[in-house]
Amino acid sequence: MTKGLTAMALAATLVAAPGAEAQRAAPNSLRSGAVPNRLPQQTKPRTNPTFTLHAGIATGDNSLDVGIMVGASFGWDLKGLPIDLRFDPSLARYGGGDGNVDLSSILLGIPVAAEYAFTTTGKAKPYIMGGVGMYYNRVNVEVNTPGFGVDGDASDTDLGIAFGGGVRFNEKFGIEGRVIDVNSFTTLPILLTIRF
């Protein structure tokens, strides 16, 4: 009888030993039933380049009325620097005139600009931008008088500056205002932006 009890006790000890070893080897957080902390989630890295479409109105100058502007922006995140690099091709068209004189003008720009975005805690992200580029401007003039008419145009290409700022309401939509000055011609576009 004593031998039987001794054998049973030895068998129970052998069965319980692996479980005790595993519990001693396990971390304290697992033995106490605590759930281990999850690794912090990493934000999705920004892709280069970004692509943005913009369109809106642009004020005229002198005899030119308010026009429209369309364009695009290609942006690059400069690693290690607080600014982004932008390439902003755009096309604006204006109309106007006085009396028997009709005017129309187009302004094609290919500026390069730097952008600085302010750090905020909300979704809205304000920023400022500024740069220089080449602008092609063509003006067409039509003079309509009884028995006499003149139609002519002139064009030139000059270095211009562009600066302004805007707000991105979220990752996709925003608004931007600029001041563009090219050889004494100044226009102020107000643009809606859509980022892809």
ChimeraX commands (.cxc) that place a marker at each C-alpha (Angstrom):
marker #1 position 0.00,0.00,0.00 radius 0.5
marker #1 position 2.82,2.40,0.95 radius 0.5
marker #1 position 4.67,1.62,-2.26 radius 0.5
marker #1 position 1.52,2.41,-4.29 radius 0.5
marker #1 position 1.07,5.81,-2.62 radius 0.5
marker #1 position 4.73,6.65,-3.13 radius 0.5
marker #1 position 4.49,5.85,-6.87 radius 0.5
marker #1 position 1.39,8.00,-7.26 radius 0.5
marker #1 position 3.05,10.97,-5.52 radius 0.5
marker #1 position 6.13,10.64,-7.76 radius 0.5
marker #1 position 3.97,10.58,-10.90 radius 0.5
marker #1 position 2.07,13.71,-9.78 radius 0.5
marker #1 position 5.37,15.52,-9.17 radius 0.5
marker #1 position 6.65,14.68,-12.67 radius 0.5
marker #1 position 3.42,15.90,-14.30 radius 0.5
marker #1 position 3.35,19.20,-12.37 radius 0.5
marker #1 position 7.04,20.01,-12.86 radius 0.5
marker #1 position 6.90,21.18,-16.54 radius 0.5
marker #1 position 3.99,23.53,-15.80 radius 0.5
marker #1 position 5.83,25.09,-12.88 radius 0.5
marker #1 position 8.99,25.54,-14.99 radius 0.5
marker #1 position 6.96,27.21,-17.77 radius 0.5
marker #1 position 5.32,29.56,-15.26 radius 0.5
marker #1 position 8.69,30.53,-13.79 radius 0.5
marker #1 position 10.09,31.17,-17.30 radius 0.5
marker #1 position 7.12,33.30,-18.38 radius 0.5
marker #1 position 7.30,37.10,-17.92 radius 0.5
marker #1 position 5.72,38.57,-14.80 radius 0.5
marker #1 position 3.05,40.31,-16.92 radius 0.5
marker #1 position 1.89,37.00,-18.39 radius 0.5
marker #1 position 1.90,35.16,-15.01 radius 0.5
marker #1 position -0.26,37.87,-13.47 radius 0.5
marker #1 position -2.76,37.72,-16.34 radius 0.5
marker #1 position -1.92,41.22,-17.61 radius 0.5
marker #1 position -2.17,41.94,-21.34 radius 0.5
marker #1 position 1.20,43.04,-22.78 radius 0.5
marker #1 position 1.40,46.55,-24.19 radius 0.5
marker #1 position 0.95,46.77,-27.95 radius 0.5
marker #1 position 3.63,48.33,-30.06 radius 0.5
marker #1 position 2.92,52.00,-30.92 radius 0.5
marker #1 position 1.26,52.47,-34.28 radius 0.5
marker #1 position 3.42,54.12,-36.87 radius 0.5
marker #1 position 2.01,56.88,-39.04 radius 0.5
marker #1 position 1.87,56.23,-42.74 radius 0.5
marker #1 position 4.86,57.86,-44.41 radius 0.5
marker #1 position 4.19,60.63,-46.89 radius 0.5
marker #1 position 4.72,59.67,-50.50 radius 0.5
marker #1 position 6.76,61.75,-52.94 radius 0.5
marker #1 position 5.74,63.57,-54.97 radius 0.5
marker #1 position 2.28,64.74,-53.92 radius 0.5
marker #1 position -0.13,65.88,-56.63 radius 0.5
marker #1 position -2.69,68.67,-56.19 radius 0.5
marker #1 position -5.19,70.21,-58.60 radius 0.5
marker #1 position -6.33,73.79,-58.09 radius 0.5
marker #1 position -8.87,76.07,-59.75 radius 0.5
marker #1 position -10.51,79.39,-58.96 radius 0.5
marker #1 position -10.76,83.07,-59.80 radius 0.5
marker #1 position -7.95,85.57,-60.34 radius 0.5
marker #1 position -8.23,89.33,-60.16 radius 0.5
marker #1 position -7.34,91.36,-63.22 radius 0.5
marker #1 position -5.19,94.45,-63.53 radius 0.5
marker #1 position -5.94,97.82,-65.13 radius 0.5
marker #1 position -8.44,97.15,-67.96 radius 0.5
marker #1 position -8.59,93.39,-67.41 radius 0.5
marker #1 position -11.50,91.95,-65.45 radius 0.5
marker #1 position -11.53,89.02,-63.03 radius 0.5
marker #1 position -10.43,85.83,-64.78 radius 0.5
marker #1 position -10.12,82.15,-64.04 radius 0.5
marker #1 position -7.05,80.08,-63.18 radius 0.5
marker #1 position -6.44,76.35,-63.29 radius 0.5
marker #1 position -3.31,74.40,-62.58 radius 0.5
marker #1 position -1.55,71.73,-60.60 radius 0.5
marker #1 position 1.11,71.39,-57.94 radius 0.5
marker #1 position 3.75,68.72,-57.55 radius 0.5
marker #1 position 5.26,68.66,-54.06 radius 0.5
marker #1 position 8.36,67.00,-52.64 radius 0.5
marker #1 position 9.06,66.51,-48.94 radius 0.5
marker #1 position 12.68,67.56,-48.36 radius 0.5
marker #1 position 13.95,65.15,-45.72 radius 0.5
marker #1 position 15.66,66.90,-42.83 radius 0.5
marker #1 position 14.36,70.36,-43.80 radius 0.5
marker #1 position 11.24,72.16,-42.48 radius 0.5
marker #1 position 10.08,73.13,-45.99 radius 0.5
marker #1 position 8.64,71.33,-49.00 radius 0.5
marker #1 position 9.53,72.01,-52.63 radius 0.5
marker #1 position 6.71,72.75,-55.09 radius 0.5
marker #1 position 6.39,72.97,-58.87 radius 0.5
marker #1 position 3.21,74.92,-59.69 radius 0.5
marker #1 position 2.35,75.15,-63.41 radius 0.5
marker #1 position -0.79,77.22,-63.99 radius 0.5
marker #1 position -2.86,78.87,-66.72 radius 0.5
marker #1 position -5.02,81.97,-66.25 radius 0.5
marker #1 position -7.32,83.72,-68.70 radius 0.5
marker #1 position -8.64,87.26,-68.41 radius 0.5
marker #1 position -11.06,89.39,-70.39 radius 0.5
marker #1 position -11.91,93.06,-70.35 radius 0.5
marker #1 position -12.06,96.19,-72.40 radius 0.5
marker #1 position -13.43,99.70,-72.53 radius 0.5
marker #1 position -16.01,100.94,-74.97 radius 0.5
marker #1 position -15.15,99.66,-78.43 radius 0.5
marker #1 position -11.95,97.99,-77.25 radius 0.5
marker #1 position -12.01,94.32,-76.29 radius 0.5
marker #1 position -9.11,92.80,-74.43 radius 0.5
marker #1 position -8.19,89.20,-73.64 radius 0.5
marker #1 position -5.09,87.86,-71.98 radius 0.5
marker #1 position -3.60,84.54,-70.97 radius 0.5
marker #1 position -0.90,84.00,-68.38 radius 0.5
marker #1 position 1.02,80.72,-68.36 radius 0.5
marker #1 position 3.31,80.22,-65.38 radius 0.5
marker #1 position 5.87,77.59,-64.42 radius 0.5
marker #1 position 7.12,78.71,-60.99 radius 0.5
marker #1 position 9.07,76.78,-58.39 radius 0.5
marker #1 position 8.26,77.56,-54.76 radius 0.5
marker #1 position 9.06,76.60,-51.19 radius 0.5
marker #1 position 6.27,75.79,-48.72 radius 0.5
marker #1 position 6.31,75.90,-44.94 radius 0.5
marker #1 position 3.47,74.19,-43.05 radius 0.5
marker #1 position 2.69,75.21,-39.47 radius 0.5
marker #1 position 2.38,72.52,-36.81 radius 0.5
marker #1 position -1.16,72.23,-35.42 radius 0.5
marker #1 position -3.10,69.76,-33.30 radius 0.5
marker #1 position -6.26,69.83,-35.42 radius 0.5
marker #1 position -7.03,68.62,-38.92 radius 0.5
marker #1 position -6.66,72.07,-40.52 radius 0.5
marker #1 position -3.06,72.72,-41.61 radius 0.5
marker #1 position -2.14,76.34,-42.49 radius 0.5
marker #1 position 0.93,77.05,-44.61 radius 0.5
marker #1 position 2.77,79.79,-46.45 radius 0.5
marker #1 position 4.57,79.60,-49.78 radius 0.5
marker #1 position 6.72,81.69,-52.10 radius 0.5
marker #1 position 8.87,81.31,-55.17 radius 0.5
marker #1 position 9.90,82.50,-58.62 radius 0.5
marker #1 position 9.41,81.27,-62.17 radius 0.5
marker #1 position 8.95,82.08,-65.81 radius 0.5
marker #1 position 5.63,83.47,-67.04 radius 0.5
marker #1 position 4.37,83.76,-70.61 radius 0.5
marker #1 position 1.79,86.50,-71.16 radius 0.5
marker #1 position -0.17,87.17,-74.35 radius 0.5
marker #1 position -2.60,90.04,-74.81 radius 0.5
marker #1 position -5.07,90.34,-77.69 radius 0.5
marker #1 position -6.66,93.68,-78.56 radius 0.5
marker #1 position -9.69,94.22,-80.80 radius 0.5
marker #1 position -10.87,97.72,-81.70 radius 0.5
marker #1 position -14.39,97.81,-83.15 radius 0.5
marker #1 position -15.52,101.15,-84.57 radius 0.5
marker #1 position -18.01,101.79,-87.41 radius 0.5
marker #1 position -16.20,101.22,-90.65 radius 0.5
marker #1 position -12.91,100.49,-88.97 radius 0.5
marker #1 position -11.47,97.61,-87.01 radius 0.5
marker #1 position -8.11,96.63,-85.64 radius 0.5
marker #1 position -7.07,93.23,-84.30 radius 0.5
marker #1 position -3.63,92.62,-82.87 radius 0.5
marker #1 position -1.78,90.83,-80.13 radius 0.5
marker #1 position 1.51,90.98,-78.28 radius 0.5
marker #1 position 3.33,88.52,-76.06 radius 0.5
marker #1 position 6.38,88.31,-73.86 radius 0.5
marker #1 position 8.07,86.03,-71.34 radius 0.5
marker #1 position 9.35,87.39,-68.05 radius 0.5
marker #1 position 10.56,86.32,-64.65 radius 0.5
marker #1 position 7.86,86.65,-62.01 radius 0.5
marker #1 position 7.32,86.08,-58.31 radius 0.5
marker #1 position 4.51,84.30,-56.50 radius 0.5
marker #1 position 3.81,84.18,-52.78 radius 0.5
marker #1 position 0.85,83.52,-50.51 radius 0.5
marker #1 position -0.60,80.90,-48.22 radius 0.5
marker #1 position -3.50,78.60,-47.58 radius 0.5
marker #1 position -5.20,76.08,-45.36 radius 0.5
marker #1 position -5.67,72.35,-45.91 radius 0.5
marker #1 position -8.90,71.44,-44.16 radius 0.5
marker #1 position -8.03,67.72,-44.33 radius 0.5
marker #1 position -5.82,65.39,-46.35 radius 0.5
marker #1 position -7.77,66.16,-49.56 radius 0.5
marker #1 position -9.41,69.62,-49.66 radius 0.5
marker #1 position -8.06,73.10,-49.06 radius 0.5
marker #1 position -7.97,76.74,-50.17 radius 0.5
marker #1 position -5.04,78.89,-51.26 radius 0.5
marker #1 position -4.46,82.55,-52.04 radius 0.5
marker #1 position -1.52,83.91,-54.02 radius 0.5
marker #1 position -0.06,87.16,-55.23 radius 0.5
marker #1 position 1.60,86.89,-58.65 radius 0.5
marker #1 position 3.59,89.79,-60.06 radius 0.5
marker #1 position 5.03,89.67,-63.57 radius 0.5
marker #1 position 6.57,92.76,-65.14 radius 0.5
marker #1 position 4.19,95.21,-63.38 radius 0.5
marker #1 position 1.15,92.97,-64.01 radius 0.5
marker #1 position -0.29,91.79,-60.67 radius 0.5
marker #1 position -3.00,89.21,-60.14 radius 0.5
marker #1 position -4.44,87.68,-56.96 radius 0.5
marker #1 position -5.79,84.14,-57.49 radius 0.5
marker #1 position -8.11,82.52,-54.90 radius 0.5
marker #1 position -7.97,78.77,-55.50 radius 0.5
marker #1 position -9.70,75.65,-54.25 radius 0.5
marker #1 position -7.29,72.71,-53.98 radius 0.5
marker #1 position -7.76,68.95,-54.18 radius 0.5
marker #1 position -4.82,66.74,-53.20 radius 0.5
marker #1 position -4.41,63.18,-54.49 radius 0.5
marker link #1:1,2 radius 0.2
marker link #1:2,3 radius 0.2
marker link #1:3,4 radius 0.2
marker link #1:4,5 radius 0.2
marker link #1:5,6 radius 0.2
marker link #1:6,7 radius 0.2
marker link #1:7,8 radius 0.2
marker link #1:8,9 radius 0.2
marker link #1:9,10 radius 0.2
marker link #1:10,11 radius 0.2
marker link #1:11,12 radius 0.2
marker link #1:12,13 radius 0.2
marker link #1:13,14 radius 0.2
marker link #1:14,15 radius 0.2
marker link #1:15,16 radius 0.2
marker link #1:16,17 radius 0.2
marker link #1:17,18 radius 0.2
marker link #1:18,19 radius 0.2
marker link #1:19,20 radius 0.2
marker link #1:20,21 radius 0.2
marker link #1:21,22 radius 0.2
marker link #1:22,23 radius 0.2
marker link #1:23,24 radius 0.2
marker link #1:24,25 radius 0.2
marker link #1:25,26 radius 0.2
marker link #1:26,27 radius 0.2
marker link #1:27,28 radius 0.2
marker link #1:28,29 radius 0.2
marker link #1:29,30 radius 0.2
marker link #1:30,31 radius 0.2
marker link #1:31,32 radius 0.2
marker link #1:32,33 radius 0.2
marker link #1:33,34 radius 0.2
marker link #1:34,35 radius 0.2
marker link #1:35,36 radius 0.2
marker link #1:36,37 radius 0.2
marker link #1:37,38 radius 0.2
marker link #1:38,39 radius 0.2
marker link #1:39,40 radius 0.2
marker link #1:40,41 radius 0.2
marker link #1:41,42 radius 0.2
marker link #1:42,43 radius 0.2
marker link #1:43,44 radius 0.2
marker link #1:44,45 radius 0.2
marker link #1:45,46 radius 0.2
marker link #1:46,47 radius 0.2
marker link #1:47,48 radius 0.2
marker link #1:48,49 radius 0.2
marker link #1:49,50 radius 0.2
marker link #1:50,51 radius 0.2
marker link #1:51,52 radius 0.2
marker link #1:52,53 radius 0.2
marker link #1:53,54 radius 0.2
marker link #1:54,55 radius 0.2
marker link #1:55,56 radius 0.2
marker link #1:56,57 radius 0.2
marker link #1:57,58 radius 0.2
marker link #1:58,59 radius 0.2
marker link #1:59,60 radius 0.2
marker link #1:60,61 radius 0.2
marker link #1:61,62 radius 0.2
marker link #1:62,63 radius 0.2
marker link #1:63,64 radius 0.2
marker link #1:64,65 radius 0.2
marker link #1:65,66 radius 0.2
marker link #1:66,67 radius 0.2
marker link #1:67,68 radius 0.2
marker link #1:68,69 radius 0.2
marker link #1:69,70 radius 0.2
marker link #1:70,71 radius 0.2
marker link #1:71,72 radius 0.2
marker link #1:72,73 radius 0.2
marker link #1:73,74 radius 0.2
marker link #1:74,75 radius 0.2
marker link #1:75,76 radius 0.2
marker link #1:76,77 radius 0.2
marker link #1:77,78 radius 0.2
marker link #1:78,79 radius 0.2
marker link #1:79,80 radius 0.2
marker link #1:80,81 radius 0.2
marker link #1:81,82 radius 0.2
marker link #1:82,83 radius 0.2
marker link #1:83,84 radius 0.2
marker link #1:84,85 radius 0.2
marker link #1:85,86 radius 0.2
marker link #1:86,87 radius 0.2
marker link #1:87,88 radius 0.2
marker link #1:88,89 radius 0.2
marker link #1:89,90 radius 0.2
marker link #1:90,91 radius 0.2
marker link #1:91,92 radius 0.2
marker link #1:92,93 radius 0.2
marker link #1:93,94 radius 0.2
marker link #1:94,95 radius 0.2
marker link #1:95,96 radius 0.2
marker link #1:96,97 radius 0.2
marker link #1:97,98 radius 0.2
marker link #1:98,99 radius 0.2
marker link #1:99,100 radius 0.2
marker link #1:100,101 radius 0.2
marker link #1:101,102 radius 0.2
marker link #1:102,103 radius 0.2
marker link #1:103,104 radius 0.2
marker link #1:104,105 radius 0.2
marker link #1:105,106 radius 0.2
marker link #1:106,107 radius 0.2
marker link #1:107,108 radius 0.2
marker link #1:108,109 radius 0.2
marker link #1:109,110 radius 0.2
marker link #1:110,111 radius 0.2
marker link #1:111,112 radius 0.2
marker link #1:112,113 radius 0.2
marker link #1:113,114 radius 0.2
marker link #1:114,115 radius 0.2
marker link #1:115,116 radius 0.2
marker link #1:116,117 radius 0.2
marker link #1:117,118 radius 0.2
marker link #1:118,119 radius 0.2
marker link #1:119,120 radius 0.2
marker link #1:120,121 radius 0.2
marker link #1:121,122 radius 0.2
marker link #1:122,123 radius 0.2
marker link #1:123,124 radius 0.2
marker link #1:124,125 radius 0.2
marker link #1:125,126 radius 0.2
marker link #1:126,127 radius 0.2
marker link #1:127,128 radius 0.2
marker link #1:128,129 radius 0.2
marker link #1:129,130 radius 0.2
marker link #1:130,131 radius 0.2
marker link #1:131,132 radius 0.2
marker link #1:132,133 radius 0.2
marker link #1:133,134 radius 0.2
marker link #1:134,135 radius 0.2
marker link #1:135,136 radius 0.2
marker link #1:136,137 radius 0.2
marker link #1:137,138 radius 0.2
marker link #1:138,139 radius 0.2
marker link #1:139,140 radius 0.2
marker link #1:140,141 radius 0.2
marker link #1:141,142 radius 0.2
marker link #1:142,143 radius 0.2
marker link #1:143,144 radius 0.2
marker link #1:144,145 radius 0.2
marker link #1:145,146 radius 0.2
marker link #1:146,147 radius 0.2
marker link #1:147,148 radius 0.2
marker link #1:148,149 radius 0.2
marker link #1:149,150 radius 0.2
marker link #1:150,151 radius 0.2
marker link #1:151,152 radius 0.2
marker link #1:152,153 radius 0.2
marker link #1:153,154 radius 0.2
marker link #1:154,155 radius 0.2
marker link #1:155,156 radius 0.2
marker link #1:156,157 radius 0.2
marker link #1:157,158 radius 0.2
marker link #1:158,159 radius 0.2
marker link #1:159,160 radius 0.2
marker link #1:160,161 radius 0.2
marker link #1:161,162 radius 0.2
marker link #1:162,163 radius 0.2
marker link #1:163,164 radius 0.2
marker link #1:164,165 radius 0.2
marker link #1:165,166 radius 0.2
marker link #1:166,167 radius 0.2
marker link #1:167,168 radius 0.2
marker link #1:168,169 radius 0.2
marker link #1:169,170 radius 0.2
marker link #1:170,171 radius 0.2
marker link #1:171,172 radius 0.2
marker link #1:172,173 radius 0.2
marker link #1:173,174 radius 0.2
marker link #1:174,175 radius 0.2
marker link #1:175,176 radius 0.2
marker link #1:176,177 radius 0.2
marker link #1:177,178 radius 0.2
marker link #1:178,179 radius 0.2
marker link #1:179,180 radius 0.2
marker link #1:180,181 radius 0.2
marker link #1:181,182 radius 0.2
marker link #1:182,183 radius 0.2
marker link #1:183,184 radius 0.2
marker link #1:184,185 radius 0.2
marker link #1:185,186 radius 0.2
marker link #1:186,187 radius 0.2
marker link #1:187,188 radius 0.2
marker link #1:188,189 radius 0.2
marker link #1:189,190 radius 0.2
marker link #1:190,191 radius 0.2
marker link #1:191,192 radius 0.2
marker link #1:192,193 radius 0.2
marker link #1:193,194 radius 0.2
marker link #1:194,195 radius 0.2
marker link #1:195,196 radius 0.2
view
